[in-house]
Amino acid sequence: MNKPLHTIFGALLTVLTMSFSTTAFTQTAAAFPSKPLKIVVPFGAGGIADLTARTVGTKMAEILGQPVVIENKPGAGGIAAGDLVAKSDPDGTTMLLMSNGTAVTASLFKSLPYDTAKDFATVSTLGFFDIALVTKADSPYKTMTELLAFAKANPGKLNIGTINIGSTQNLAAELFKSTADINAQIVPFNGTPAVITALRGGQIDAAVEILGPVKTQIDAKAINALAVFGLKRSVSLPNVPTARESGLSNMNAASWNALAVSAKTPKDIIAKLHDAAEKALASPDVKKRLADLGVEAGASSPEVLGELLKAEIKRWGDVIARANIPKQ
């Protein structure tokens, strides 16, 4: 039996449409990027994350042959920046500067306008930076062991300063407190300068802060670094032990930055972005610039970054739950 003409025409139109779409998609992917790109940074200009994005973005622009513009979009938990990228055209030209803060936000807020685990396609890590436990220069606690001995002997009397509740530094302090099994007070401030002022003035006994912003104070011997919280010693402070070396075998907290795009971005475009990021991070001038910021340059595969994000969401979610931090 002959098929009706409209059925045959419809089938033919479907085949032609699929063929055209495939050809157009291939041409688009092959020509990528054909227009400027941007990295949306969920922090203000001038901070470590912003400077990292600008350093890597400038080198990626050279590699890709298109400008890479930095768009600063600060806001609570990086939600505005994340939402912009999650809902952007999936053509690879709009990237998100992801961080461990992205993972924190997934557990800190009651609801988000996007799904952190599903609405982004990971590209590559960019760098890792240490979190340090510091005291004032004339503190009686010269090592982390001495600080913990005081805390255990005087429950509730040790005061540890951090920036605002829910920040990476604040949660790292909570993790330190629970890992060390001490009764200490975590005191939040509205920024790093306020934390350092309180520390040097004796209003708090210790502070937990990202190493970069306090490195000059450490170099000037205005404050002391007792330990770093990562798995290995800081390249910029090789004589400062890790918390693990100082007795806390389960302590591990470090900050990181990475790139991600909208989840529906084609894999071959993601591969091109990853290749550009990897080449940029291998560049000696980029490595040096990031090292000067206290950042250890390091690329990863999209898959490894995806696993890191999942693990960080769970880890910081557990810290938030143990600390009874109310969801915002």
C-alpha positions as CSV (number, residue, x, y, z in Angstrom):
1,M,0.0,0.0,0.0
2,N,1.4,3.4,-0.9
3,K,1.9,5.9,1.9
4,P,0.1,9.2,1.8
5,L,2.2,12.0,0.3
6,H,2.1,14.1,3.5
7,T,3.6,11.2,5.5
8,I,6.4,10.8,3.0
9,F,7.0,14.6,3.0
10,G,7.0,14.7,6.8
11,A,9.6,12.0,7.1
12,L,11.8,13.6,4.4
13,L,11.6,17.0,6.2
14,T,12.6,15.3,9.5
15,V,15.7,13.7,7.9
16,L,16.7,17.0,6.2
17,T,16.2,18.9,9.5
18,M,18.3,16.5,11.5
19,S,21.0,16.5,8.8
20,F,21.1,20.3,8.7
21,S,21.2,20.5,12.5
22,T,24.1,18.1,12.7
23,T,26.0,20.0,10.0
24,A,25.4,23.3,11.7
25,F,26.3,21.9,15.1
26,T,29.6,20.5,13.7
27,Q,30.5,23.8,12.0
28,T,29.7,25.7,15.1
29,A,31.9,23.4,17.3
30,A,34.7,23.4,14.7
31,A,34.7,27.2,14.6
32,F,34.6,27.8,18.3
33,P,35.1,30.4,19.6
34,S,33.8,32.8,16.9
35,K,33.0,35.6,19.4
36,P,34.4,37.0,22.7
37,L,34.1,34.9,25.9
38,K,33.5,35.9,29.5
39,I,34.2,34.6,32.9
40,V,31.5,35.5,35.5
41,V,33.2,35.9,38.8
42,P,30.9,35.7,41.9
43,F,33.2,38.2,43.8
44,G,34.2,41.8,43.6
45,A,37.2,43.0,41.6
46,G,40.7,42.9,43.2
47,G,40.3,39.7,45.3
48,I,42.2,36.4,44.7
49,A,39.4,34.8,42.7
50,D,39.1,37.9,40.5
51,L,42.8,38.1,39.9
52,T,43.1,34.4,39.2
53,A,40.3,34.7,36.6
54,R,42.0,37.7,35.0
55,T,45.4,36.0,34.9
56,V,44.1,32.7,33.4
57,G,41.6,34.5,31.2
58,T,44.2,36.7,29.6
59,K,46.3,33.7,28.6
60,M,43.3,31.7,27.4
61,A,42.4,34.6,25.2
62,E,45.8,34.3,23.5
63,I,45.3,30.6,23.0
64,L,41.7,30.8,21.7
65,G,42.2,33.9,19.6
66,Q,39.2,35.8,21.2
67,P,39.0,38.2,24.1
68,V,38.1,36.8,27.5
69,V,36.2,39.4,29.5
70,I,35.8,39.3,33.3
71,E,32.3,40.1,34.6
72,N,32.2,40.6,38.4
73,K,28.8,39.7,39.8
74,P,29.2,39.5,43.6
75,G,26.2,38.5,45.7
76,A,25.1,36.2,48.5
77,G,26.8,32.8,48.0
78,G,27.6,33.5,44.4
79,I,24.0,32.7,43.5
80,A,23.5,35.6,41.0
81,A,26.7,34.6,39.1
82,G,25.7,30.9,39.1
83,D,22.2,31.6,37.9
84,L,23.5,33.7,35.0
85,V,25.8,31.0,33.8
86,A,23.4,28.1,34.4
87,K,20.8,29.8,32.2
88,S,23.2,31.2,29.6
89,D,23.3,30.0,26.0
90,P,25.2,26.6,26.0
91,D,27.7,27.8,23.5
92,G,30.8,27.8,25.8
93,T,31.2,31.6,25.7
94,T,29.9,32.2,29.2
95,M,32.0,30.6,32.0
96,L,31.6,30.5,35.8
97,L,34.5,30.9,38.1
98,M,33.5,28.1,40.5
99,S,35.0,27.7,43.9
100,N,34.5,25.7,47.1
101,G,32.1,28.5,47.8
102,T,29.9,27.0,45.1
103,A,29.8,23.8,47.0
104,V,29.0,25.5,50.3
105,T,26.1,27.4,48.7
106,A,24.5,24.1,47.7
107,S,24.0,23.2,51.3
108,L,23.8,26.6,53.0
109,F,20.6,27.8,51.2
110,K,17.1,26.4,51.4
111,S,16.6,26.7,47.7
112,L,18.6,27.8,44.6
113,P,17.4,28.9,41.2
114,Y,19.6,26.1,39.7
115,D,20.9,22.6,40.6
116,T,24.6,22.9,41.4
117,A,25.2,19.3,40.6
118,K,23.2,19.1,37.4
119,D,23.1,22.6,35.8
120,F,26.8,23.0,35.2
121,A,29.3,21.2,33.0
122,T,32.8,21.3,34.7
123,V,35.8,22.4,32.6
124,S,38.9,22.4,34.8
125,T,40.3,23.4,38.1
126,L,42.5,26.6,38.0
127,G,44.3,26.6,41.3
128,F,44.3,25.8,44.9
129,F,45.1,28.0,47.9
130,D,45.8,27.3,51.5
131,I,43.8,28.1,54.6
132,A,45.9,28.9,57.6
133,L,45.5,29.0,61.4
134,V,47.2,32.2,62.6
135,T,47.9,34.0,66.0
136,K,49.3,37.4,66.8
137,A,53.1,37.8,67.0
138,D,53.3,37.8,70.8
139,S,50.8,35.0,71.3
140,P,51.7,32.5,74.0
141,Y,50.7,29.8,71.5
142,K,53.6,29.2,69.1
143,T,52.3,25.9,67.7
144,M,48.9,24.4,66.9
145,T,49.6,21.7,69.6
146,E,50.0,24.4,72.3
147,L,46.8,26.1,71.1
148,L,44.8,22.9,71.3
149,A,46.3,22.1,74.7
150,F,44.9,25.4,76.0
151,A,41.5,24.8,74.4
152,K,41.2,21.3,75.9
153,A,42.2,22.6,79.3
154,N,39.9,25.6,79.2
155,P,36.6,24.6,77.4
156,G,34.8,27.5,75.8
157,K,37.6,30.0,76.4
158,L,39.4,29.9,73.1
159,N,38.1,32.4,70.6
160,I,38.8,31.9,66.8
161,G,38.0,34.7,64.4
162,T,36.8,34.3,60.8
163,I,35.0,36.3,58.2
164,N,31.2,35.9,58.0
165,I,29.2,32.8,58.9
166,G,29.0,30.3,56.1
167,S,32.2,31.5,54.4
168,T,34.9,29.0,53.5
169,Q,37.0,30.3,56.3
170,N,34.2,30.1,58.8
171,L,33.3,26.6,57.9
172,A,37.0,25.6,57.9
173,A,37.2,26.9,61.5
174,E,34.1,24.8,62.3
175,L,35.7,21.8,60.7
176,F,38.9,22.4,62.7
177,K,36.9,22.7,65.9
178,S,35.0,19.4,65.3
179,T,38.1,17.5,64.1
180,A,40.1,18.6,67.1
181,D,37.1,17.9,69.4
182,I,37.4,21.2,71.3
183,N,34.9,23.5,72.8
184,A,35.8,26.9,71.2
185,Q,34.0,30.0,70.2
186,I,34.0,30.9,66.4
187,V,33.7,34.7,66.2
188,P,32.5,36.1,62.8
189,F,33.7,39.5,61.4
190,N,32.6,41.4,58.3
191,G,36.0,41.0,56.5
192,T,39.6,40.0,56.7
193,P,40.8,43.5,57.9
194,A,38.5,43.3,60.8
195,V,39.7,39.8,61.7
196,I,43.3,40.9,61.6
197,T,42.6,44.0,63.7
198,A,40.9,41.9,66.3
199,L,43.7,39.3,66.3
200,R,46.5,41.8,66.7
201,G,44.5,43.7,69.3
202,G,44.0,40.6,71.4
203,Q,40.2,40.4,71.1
204,I,40.5,36.9,69.7
205,D,43.1,34.2,70.3
206,A,43.5,32.9,66.8
207,A,42.1,33.3,63.3
208,V,41.4,31.0,60.3
209,E,42.0,32.8,57.0
210,I,42.9,32.1,53.4
211,L,46.7,32.4,53.3
212,G,46.9,35.0,50.4
213,P,45.3,37.9,52.2
214,V,47.4,37.5,55.3
215,K,50.8,36.5,53.8
216,T,52.2,40.0,54.0
217,Q,51.3,40.1,57.7
218,I,53.1,36.8,58.2
219,D,56.1,37.9,56.2
220,A,56.3,41.1,58.3
221,K,56.1,38.9,61.5
222,A,53.0,40.8,62.6
223,I,51.2,37.5,62.9
224,N,52.3,33.8,63.1
225,A,51.1,30.9,61.0
226,L,50.7,27.8,63.2
227,A,49.5,25.4,60.5
228,V,47.9,25.1,57.1
229,F,44.8,23.0,56.7
230,G,45.5,21.3,53.3
231,L,47.1,17.9,52.6
232,K,50.6,19.3,52.0
233,R,52.6,22.3,53.1
234,S,52.2,25.6,51.3
235,V,54.8,26.3,48.7
236,S,55.0,29.9,49.9
237,L,55.4,28.8,53.6
238,P,57.4,25.6,53.5
239,N,58.4,25.8,57.1
240,V,54.8,25.9,58.4
241,P,53.4,22.4,59.1
242,T,50.1,21.1,58.0
243,A,47.4,20.4,60.6
244,R,47.8,16.7,59.9
245,E,51.5,16.9,60.7
246,S,50.6,18.7,64.0
247,G,48.3,15.8,65.1
248,L,45.0,16.3,63.4
249,S,45.2,13.3,61.0
250,N,41.7,13.9,59.5
251,M,42.0,17.7,58.9
252,N,41.8,18.7,55.3
253,A,40.4,22.0,54.1
254,A,41.7,24.1,51.2
255,S,40.2,26.6,48.8
256,W,40.1,26.2,45.0
257,N,38.9,27.9,41.9
258,A,37.7,26.3,38.7
259,L,35.8,26.9,35.4
260,A,32.4,25.6,34.5
261,V,29.8,26.3,31.8
262,S,26.1,25.6,31.2
263,A,25.3,21.9,31.4
264,K,24.1,21.6,27.8
265,T,27.3,22.9,26.3
266,P,28.6,20.4,23.7
267,K,31.4,18.2,24.9
268,D,33.8,19.1,22.1
269,I,33.5,22.8,23.0
270,I,34.1,21.9,26.7
271,A,37.2,20.0,25.5
272,K,38.5,23.1,23.7
273,L,38.0,25.2,26.8
274,H,39.7,22.6,28.9
275,D,42.6,22.5,26.5
276,A,43.0,26.3,26.6
277,A,42.8,26.3,30.4
278,E,45.4,23.5,30.7
279,K,47.8,25.3,28.4
280,A,47.3,28.6,30.2
281,L,48.0,27.0,33.6
282,A,51.2,25.3,32.2
283,S,52.5,28.7,31.2
284,P,55.5,29.8,33.4
285,D,54.3,33.4,33.6
286,V,50.8,32.3,34.7
287,K,52.2,30.0,37.3
288,K,54.4,32.7,38.7
289,R,51.6,35.3,38.8
290,L,49.3,32.9,40.6
291,A,52.1,31.8,43.0
292,D,52.6,35.5,43.9
293,L,48.9,35.5,44.9
294,G,49.4,32.4,47.0
295,V,47.6,30.2,44.5
296,E,49.1,26.9,43.2
297,A,48.2,26.6,39.6
298,G,46.6,23.2,38.7
299,A,44.4,22.0,35.8
300,S,42.2,18.9,36.0
301,S,40.0,17.0,33.6
302,P,36.3,17.9,33.6
303,E,35.6,14.5,35.2
304,V,38.0,15.0,38.1
305,L,36.6,18.5,38.7
306,G,33.0,17.0,38.7
307,E,34.0,14.5,41.3
308,L,35.7,17.2,43.4
309,L,32.5,19.3,43.3
310,K,30.3,16.4,44.4
311,A,32.7,15.6,47.3
312,E,32.9,19.2,48.4
313,I,29.1,19.6,48.4
314,K,28.8,16.6,50.7
315,R,31.8,17.5,52.9
316,W,30.7,21.1,53.6
317,G,27.1,20.1,53.9
318,D,28.1,17.8,56.7
319,V,30.1,20.6,58.4
320,I,27.1,23.0,58.1
321,A,24.8,20.3,59.7
322,R,27.2,19.5,62.6
323,A,27.7,23.2,63.3
324,N,23.9,23.7,63.3
325,I,24.2,26.7,60.9
326,P,20.6,27.6,59.9
327,K,19.9,27.5,56.1
328,Q,19.4,30.9,54.6
